[in-house]
Amino acid sequence: MAKVQALQSNFTGGELSPRLDGRVDVTKFKNGLRLCENFIVLPHGGVRKRSGTKFVVQQKSATDEVVLVPFQYNVEQSYVLLFGPSYIWFLKDQGIITHSAVTITAISKANPASVTAPAHGYSTGDRVIIQNVSGMTEVNNRQFVVTVTGANSFTLADVDGVTAVDSSAYTTYTSGGTVAEIVELTTTYTADDLATLSFAQSADTLYIAHKNHPLRKVTRSSHTSWSLVEPTINTGPFRTINSDRTNEFTFSSFSASASSYGTHIVGTTCTMTAANSGTFDADMVGALFRLNEEGGGTGITSAPVGDSTASIAANQLYTNSGKVYGVFAVSGATDWSSFTRVPDHDAGTVRVTGKSGHYFDADFLHPAYCVVRVTAFTSSTQVTVQIVRYQMPASIVTSGTTFWEEGAWSDYRGYPRAIAFYEQRLFLAGSESDPSVLWSSRSAAYEDFEDGADDDDALIYRITSGLADTIRWLASGRVLTAGSSNGEYAIAASSQNEALTPSNFKANPQTSYGTSDCPPVRVNQTVLYPQRQGDPSNPARKLREFAYAYESDSFNSTDITVFSEHILGNGATRLAYQVEPDSLIWVRRTDGLLAACTYERMQEVVAWHRHQMGGEGARVNTIGVIPGVDGDELWLSVTRFVGDPDDIGYLQAEDGTRFTTEDELDFVTEDTETVRYVEVMAPAFRDDEDKEDAFFLDSGLTYTGNLTSTLSGLWHLRNQNVKVLNNGNVESATVSATGKITLSQPTTRAHVGFSYTSKLETQDFEAGAQAGTAQSRAKRISQVYLRLLNSLGGSIGPDSSNLRTISYRTGSMAHGSSPSLYSGLKELDFDGGWERYARVRIEHSDPLPFHVTGIVSEINVSG
């Protein structure tokens, strides 16, 4: 019999797939774990318990899906925009943004409750937050919908806007309190649209793309002033020019007379008639058309500068550099001999000065085309249009044109689904009619899509893969990356040192895995994207790393889930990247759990772990990350259940994970209320912090103040069993139906919320035996040494059914006091029996820090 010591000095392999159970030869096996839940693998090698989440606000509805979108002007001014069905909320500094608060002077004990707030200025249906009320504390930290009953009063309804708030049994109002209206924008995005919205931000403007909606932008004017508008784009882009020379457009019924040049100015409306039936559709209202002159026969020539035989007079037309100009006024000259040049401007009027003080005014009219927008549909051959860019050429007014181009974006053709900024251009791609086409704006002019041959002109490019393909997302970095249903493309100029222009543009296919609809995240110059699992609308089960490889001078797509193929469950629906304090890729799974990957390529750390929220039946709906005061913040939308915790039903996965079904409303009992909360993960516990500062509770709130035994304002936790970290001591409590708890000991600082269990289980230790490998030998762990850092609590054993509490108490400690945080090597007896495997399992449920940096196991091995 051999006695060996097995050392696991780091856990940078993360949670590994059961398919690697026999791969003791793989380095990741020695550094990996069978289970890593609610622990975060650190790039230094250890694992620490993840931080808890703080309650921010209840969502409007328990069933509406939302998306959480970062809006980052700079690291000091970062917001989360919550997009819900037909609305946007704004979140910052771990709270929701409200308008200026109004002072409350009274709240009645009645059904419905009536609030007196002089000159409140609210309208019926507004959503408000009440805080800091004394006496009737049951209303604190709650969201209500108001019904205005007077200039100084309103009644309260619950968040559903229907159920009246009955305050008859509440504590009598005594004094104080404020009420503030939630800042909200109205949108036209439905619940079905939200998951496939695409975003690109420049300074205070966030552009939004969706295949069913025109391009829109959210603009911030101040902390509480936001707008959502559809930018006016009159410059394109356009589809290919009409090839049917029999389908001529003619024009009639102009709303104003022609100019002296025979043109019609911008703003004029008219009837546009097509020769062929079926040309127009009712969904083309709002669409652009570019109308080009047909060329020869217009009678317009270049300016005959210096020619004494060519007369000059008002209303003459001439061309220069392909543009058409009109002579507006002439002074002193009768012919062109006085002039040696003409200007090349593309807007307005320029005075041209010649010899002897002679001059004329040159009006820019058009570049041999104009742009019109459809304003009304009459039939498949007739629509009403308005001239929106350049004057309509006289030849088109009188003779029509067959050289027309339909706008690329409209309700009829669809809109781009993907958007990104790259090299000072706004790129869009992937409409229903042109799914493989890329469009870019002009350089540094994000709402100008006028194409041409100049280097700063807009460009249009169709990606060709040999298959019918759809571009699903764009991501900028070293190159502009396009992810499509069938592959991944690198888009750039021909040389890294050159700028991308209409004449210097390439889109080369790099890999051919295909992508799902879930948007990617960018980590430095690497794009991490979810691989398509059959249909692109299916949740992805693999995450790939699109990165440049110098040895091949191309991009590769490495599967970073290959050793943890199980970690995404039935698929990923949302990704978010957290830079600080640790580089983490967060993934929302379809079952409401989170997967996360510690991603430090320079340190060769790609380590997966999973996270389940505390609270009975809690499920994450979506996630987002923004910079915060103490590192990046992970924001979450979480479905929770309030009511009797024993009434909540579960399904259980084979690995022991408990979760509700997708249709949780039908699954829980009728005595349980379903809610959705916005929460934000607390900053990571620092090594220099005190125990009482530890925040390891979910959907929690913190009290700091005078000594008290009663805490209120916990309406969001009503009827729930919770944990409390009371000045560093752990106790349990049940929140009342009105959001209050009574503590066993008075407190000046307390965190209250749902506890959660962190779980770690090692792989089968392989330390060898006298006859070779120990994998098949009977073995027993007799002693374990845990190397801990600033930790307290936890239990250890061979499996979840045989755990022993880790003791930190010594004989010198006062009875009833809580031990200090422990750092060092902890020697522990181990209740392991003789088995064919040797594993260590650690669980930790207290709201306290726990950080394991290494495990040493003494193992007796037979043979």
Secondary structure in CASP SS format (residue, H / E / C, confidence):
PFRMAT SS
TARGET T0000
AUTHOR 0000-0000-0000
METHOD secondary structure of the structure
MODEL  1
M C 1.00
A E 1.00
K E 1.00
V E 1.00
Q E 1.00
A E 1.00
L E 1.00
Q E 1.00
S C 1.00
N C 1.00
F C 1.00
T C 1.00
G C 1.00
G E 1.00
E E 1.00
L C 1.00
S C 1.00
P H 1.00
R H 1.00
L H 1.00
D C 1.00
G C 1.00
R C 1.00
V C 1.00
D C 1.00
V C 1.00
T H 1.00
K H 1.00
F H 1.00
K H 1.00
N H 1.00
G E 1.00
L E 1.00
R E 1.00
L E 1.00
C E 1.00
E E 1.00
N C 1.00
F E 1.00
I E 1.00
V E 1.00
L C 1.00
P C 1.00
H C 1.00
G C 1.00
G C 1.00
V E 1.00
R E 1.00
K E 1.00
R C 1.00
S C 1.00
G C 1.00
T E 1.00
K E 1.00
F E 1.00
V E 1.00
V E 1.00
Q E 1.00
Q C 1.00
K C 1.00
S C 1.00
A C 1.00
T C 1.00
D C 1.00
E C 1.00
V C 1.00
V E 1.00
L E 1.00
V E 1.00
P E 1.00
F E 1.00
Q E 1.00
Y C 1.00
N C 1.00
V C 1.00
E C 1.00
Q C 1.00
S E 1.00
Y E 1.00
V E 1.00
L E 1.00
L E 1.00
F E 1.00
G E 1.00
P C 1.00
S C 1.00
Y E 1.00
I E 1.00
W E 1.00
F E 1.00
L E 1.00
K E 1.00
D C 1.00
Q C 1.00
G E 1.00
I E 1.00
I C 1.00
T E 1.00
H C 1.00
S C 1.00
A C 1.00
V E 1.00
T E 1.00
I C 1.00
T C 1.00
A E 1.00
I E 1.00
S C 1.00
K C 1.00
A C 1.00
N C 1.00
P C 1.00
A C 1.00
S E 1.00
V E 1.00
T E 1.00
A C 1.00
P C 1.00
A C 1.00
H C 1.00
G C 1.00
Y C 1.00
S C 1.00
T C 1.00
G C 1.00
D C 1.00
R E 1.00
V E 1.00
I E 1.00
I E 1.00
Q E 1.00
N C 1.00
V C 1.00
S E 1.00
G C 1.00
M C 1.00
T H 1.00
E H 1.00
V H 1.00
N C 1.00
N C 1.00
R E 1.00
Q E 1.00
F E 1.00
V E 1.00
V E 1.00
T E 1.00
V E 1.00
T E 1.00
G E 1.00
A C 1.00
N C 1.00
S E 1.00
F E 1.00
T E 1.00
L E 1.00
A E 1.00
D C 1.00
V C 1.00
D C 1.00
G C 1.00
V C 1.00
T C 1.00
A E 1.00
V C 1.00
D C 1.00
S C 1.00
S C 1.00
A C 1.00
Y C 1.00
T C 1.00
T C 1.00
Y C 1.00
T C 1.00
S E 1.00
G C 1.00
G C 1.00
T E 1.00
V E 1.00
A E 1.00
E E 1.00
I E 1.00
V C 1.00
E E 1.00
L E 1.00
T E 1.00
T C 1.00
T C 1.00
Y C 1.00
T C 1.00
A C 1.00
D C 1.00
D C 1.00
L H 1.00
A H 1.00
T H 1.00
L C 1.00
S E 1.00
F E 1.00
A E 1.00
Q E 1.00
S E 1.00
A C 1.00
D C 1.00
T E 1.00
L E 1.00
Y E 1.00
I E 1.00
A E 1.00
H E 1.00
K C 1.00
N C 1.00
H E 1.00
P E 1.00
L E 1.00
R E 1.00
K E 1.00
V E 1.00
T E 1.00
R E 1.00
S E 1.00
S E 1.00
H C 1.00
T C 1.00
S E 1.00
W E 1.00
S E 1.00
L E 1.00
V E 1.00
E C 1.00
P C 1.00
T C 1.00
I C 1.00
N C 1.00
T C 1.00
G C 1.00
P C 1.00
F E 1.00
R C 1.00
T C 1.00
I C 1.00
N C 1.00
S C 1.00
D C 1.00
R C 1.00
T C 1.00
N C 1.00
E C 1.00
F E 1.00
T E 1.00
F E 1.00
S E 1.00
S C 1.00
F C 1.00
S C 1.00
A C 1.00
S C 1.00
A C 1.00
S C 1.00
S C 1.00
Y C 1.00
G C 1.00
T C 1.00
H E 1.00
I C 1.00
V C 1.00
G C 1.00
T C 1.00
T E 1.00
C E 1.00
T E 1.00
M E 1.00
T E 1.00
A E 1.00
A C 1.00
N C 1.00
S C 1.00
G C 1.00
T C 1.00
F C 1.00
D C 1.00
A H 1.00
D H 1.00
M H 1.00
V C 1.00
G C 1.00
A C 1.00
L E 1.00
F E 1.00
R E 1.00
L E 1.00
N E 1.00
E C 1.00
E C 1.00
G C 1.00
G C 1.00
G C 1.00
T C 1.00
G C 1.00
I C 1.00
T C 1.00
S E 1.00
A C 1.00
P C 1.00
V C 1.00
G C 1.00
D C 1.00
S C 1.00
T C 1.00
A C 1.00
S E 1.00
I C 1.00
A C 1.00
A C 1.00
N C 1.00
Q C 1.00
L E 1.00
Y E 1.00
T E 1.00
N E 1.00
S C 1.00
G C 1.00
K E 1.00
V E 1.00
Y E 1.00
G E 1.00
V E 1.00
F E 1.00
A E 1.00
V E 1.00
S E 1.00
G C 1.00
A C 1.00
T C 1.00
D E 1.00
W H 1.00
S H 1.00
S H 1.00
F C 1.00
T C 1.00
R C 1.00
V C 1.00
P C 1.00
D C 1.00
H C 1.00
D C 1.00
A C 1.00
G C 1.00
T E 1.00
V E 1.00
R E 1.00
V E 1.00
T E 1.00
G C 1.00
K H 1.00
S H 1.00
G H 1.00
H C 1.00
Y E 1.00
F E 1.00
D E 1.00
A E 1.00
D E 1.00
F E 1.00
L E 1.00
H E 1.00
P C 1.00
A C 1.00
Y E 1.00
C E 1.00
V E 1.00
V E 1.00
R E 1.00
V E 1.00
T E 1.00
A E 1.00
F E 1.00
T E 1.00
S E 1.00
S C 1.00
T C 1.00
Q E 1.00
V E 1.00
T E 1.00
V E 1.00
Q E 1.00
I E 1.00
V E 1.00
R E 1.00
Y C 1.00
Q C 1.00
M E 1.00
P C 1.00
A H 1.00
S H 1.00
I H 1.00
V H 1.00
T H 1.00
S H 1.00
G C 1.00
T E 1.00
T C 1.00
F C 1.00
W E 1.00
E E 1.00
E E 1.00
G E 1.00
A C 1.00
W C 1.00
S E 1.00
D C 1.00
Y C 1.00
R C 1.00
G E 1.00
Y C 1.00
P C 1.00
R C 1.00
A E 1.00
I E 1.00
A E 1.00
F E 1.00
Y E 1.00
E C 1.00
Q C 1.00
R E 1.00
L E 1.00
F E 1.00
L E 1.00
A E 1.00
G C 1.00
S C 1.00
E C 1.00
S C 1.00
D C 1.00
P C 1.00
S C 1.00
V E 1.00
L E 1.00
W E 1.00
S E 1.00
S C 1.00
R E 1.00
S C 1.00
A C 1.00
A E 1.00
Y C 1.00
E C 1.00
D C 1.00
F C 1.00
E C 1.00
D E 1.00
G C 1.00
A C 1.00
D C 1.00
D C 1.00
D C 1.00
D C 1.00
A E 1.00
L E 1.00
I E 1.00
Y E 1.00
R E 1.00
I C 1.00
T C 1.00
S C 1.00
G C 1.00
L C 1.00
A C 1.00
D C 1.00
T C 1.00
I E 1.00
R E 1.00
W E 1.00
L E 1.00
A E 1.00
S E 1.00
G C 1.00
R C 1.00
V C 1.00
L E 1.00
T E 1.00
A E 1.00
G E 1.00
S E 1.00
S C 1.00
N C 1.00
G C 1.00
E E 1.00
Y E 1.00
A E 1.00
I E 1.00
A E 1.00
A C 1.00
S C 1.00
S C 1.00
Q C 1.00
N C 1.00
E C 1.00
A C 1.00
L C 1.00
T E 1.00
P C 1.00
S C 1.00
N E 1.00
F C 1.00
K E 1.00
A E 1.00
N E 1.00
P E 1.00
Q E 1.00
T E 1.00
S C 1.00
Y C 1.00
G C 1.00
T E 1.00
S C 1.00
D C 1.00
C C 1.00
P C 1.00
P C 1.00
V E 1.00
R E 1.00
V E 1.00
N C 1.00
Q C 1.00
T E 1.00
V E 1.00
L E 1.00
Y E 1.00
P E 1.00
Q E 1.00
R C 1.00
Q C 1.00
G C 1.00
D C 1.00
P C 1.00
S C 1.00
N C 1.00
P C 1.00
A E 1.00
R C 1.00
K C 1.00
L E 1.00
R E 1.00
E E 1.00
F E 1.00
A E 1.00
Y E 1.00
A E 1.00
Y C 1.00
E C 1.00
S C 1.00
D C 1.00
S E 1.00
F E 1.00
N E 1.00
S E 1.00
T E 1.00
D E 1.00
I C 1.00
T C 1.00
V H 1.00
F H 1.00
S H 1.00
E C 1.00
H C 1.00
I C 1.00
L C 1.00
G C 1.00
N C 1.00
G C 1.00
A E 1.00
T E 1.00
R E 1.00
L E 1.00
A E 1.00
Y E 1.00
Q E 1.00
V C 1.00
E C 1.00
P C 1.00
D C 1.00
S C 1.00
L E 1.00
I E 1.00
W E 1.00
V E 1.00
R E 1.00
R E 1.00
T C 1.00
D C 1.00
G C 1.00
L C 1.00
L E 1.00
A E 1.00
A E 1.00
C E 1.00
T E 1.00
Y E 1.00
E E 1.00
R H 1.00
M H 1.00
Q H 1.00
E C 1.00
V E 1.00
V E 1.00
A E 1.00
W E 1.00
H E 1.00
R E 1.00
H E 1.00
Q C 1.00
M C 1.00
G C 1.00
G C 1.00
E C 1.00
G C 1.00
A C 1.00
R E 1.00
V E 1.00
N E 1.00
T E 1.00
I E 1.00
G E 1.00
V E 1.00
I E 1.00
P E 1.00
G E 1.00
V C 1.00
D C 1.00
G E 1.00
D E 1.00
E E 1.00
L E 1.00
W E 1.00
L E 1.00
S E 1.00
V E 1.00
T E 1.00
R E 1.00
F E 1.00
V E 1.00
G C 1.00
D C 1.00
P H 1.00
D H 1.00
D H 1.00
I C 1.00
G C 1.00
Y C 1.00
L E 1.00
Q E 1.00
A C 1.00
E C 1.00
D C 1.00
G C 1.00
T C 1.00
R E 1.00
F E 1.00
T C 1.00
T C 1.00
E C 1.00
D C 1.00
E H 1.00
L H 1.00
D H 1.00
F H 1.00
V C 1.00
T C 1.00
E C 1.00
D C 1.00
T C 1.00
E E 1.00
T E 1.00
V E 1.00
R E 1.00
Y E 1.00
V E 1.00
E E 1.00
V E 1.00
M E 1.00
A C 1.00
P C 1.00
A C 1.00
F C 1.00
R C 1.00
D C 1.00
D C 1.00
E C 1.00
D C 1.00
K H 1.00
E H 1.00
D H 1.00
A C 1.00
F C 1.00
F C 1.00
L C 1.00
D E 1.00
S E 1.00
G E 1.00
L E 1.00
T E 1.00
Y E 1.00
T E 1.00
G E 1.00
N E 1.00
L E 1.00
T E 1.00
S E 1.00
T E 1.00
L E 1.00
S C 1.00
G C 1.00
L C 1.00
W H 1.00
H H 1.00
L H 1.00
R C 1.00
N C 1.00
Q C 1.00
N E 1.00
V E 1.00
K E 1.00
V E 1.00
L E 1.00
N E 1.00
N C 1.00
G C 1.00
N E 1.00
V E 1.00
E E 1.00
S E 1.00
A E 1.00
T E 1.00
V C 1.00
S C 1.00
A C 1.00
T C 1.00
G C 1.00
K C 1.00
I E 1.00
T E 1.00
L E 1.00
S E 1.00
Q E 1.00
P E 1.00
T E 1.00
T E 1.00
R E 1.00
A E 1.00
H E 1.00
V E 1.00
G E 1.00
F E 1.00
S C 1.00
Y C 1.00
T C 1.00
S E 1.00
K E 1.00
L E 1.00
E E 1.00
T E 1.00
Q C 1.00
D C 1.00
F C 1.00
E C 1.00
A C 1.00
G C 1.00
A E 1.00
Q C 1.00
A C 1.00
G E 1.00
T C 1.00
A C 1.00
Q C 1.00
S C 1.00
R C 1.00
A C 1.00
K E 1.00
R E 1.00
I E 1.00
S E 1.00
Q E 1.00
V E 1.00
Y E 1.00
L E 1.00
R E 1.00
L E 1.00
L E 1.00
N E 1.00
S E 1.00
L C 1.00
G C 1.00
G C 1.00
S E 1.00
I E 1.00
G E 1.00
P E 1.00
D E 1.00
S C 1.00
S C 1.00
N E 1.00
L E 1.00
R E 1.00
T E 1.00
I C 1.00
S C 1.00
Y C 1.00
R C 1.00
T C 1.00
G C 1.00
S C 1.00
M C 1.00
A C 1.00
H C 1.00
G C 1.00
S C 1.00
S C 1.00
P C 1.00
S C 1.00
L C 1.00
Y E 1.00
S E 1.00
G E 1.00
L E 1.00
K E 1.00
E E 1.00
L E 1.00
D E 1.00
F C 1.00
D C 1.00
G C 1.00
G C 1.00
W C 1.00
E E 1.00
R C 1.00
Y C 1.00
A C 1.00
R C 1.00
V C 1.00
R E 1.00
I E 1.00
E E 1.00
H E 1.00
S C 1.00
D C 1.00
P C 1.00
L C 1.00
P C 1.00
F C 1.00
H E 1.00
V E 1.00
T E 1.00
G E 1.00
I E 1.00
V E 1.00
S E 1.00
E E 1.00
I E 1.00
N E 1.00
V E 1.00
S C 1.00
G C 1.00
END
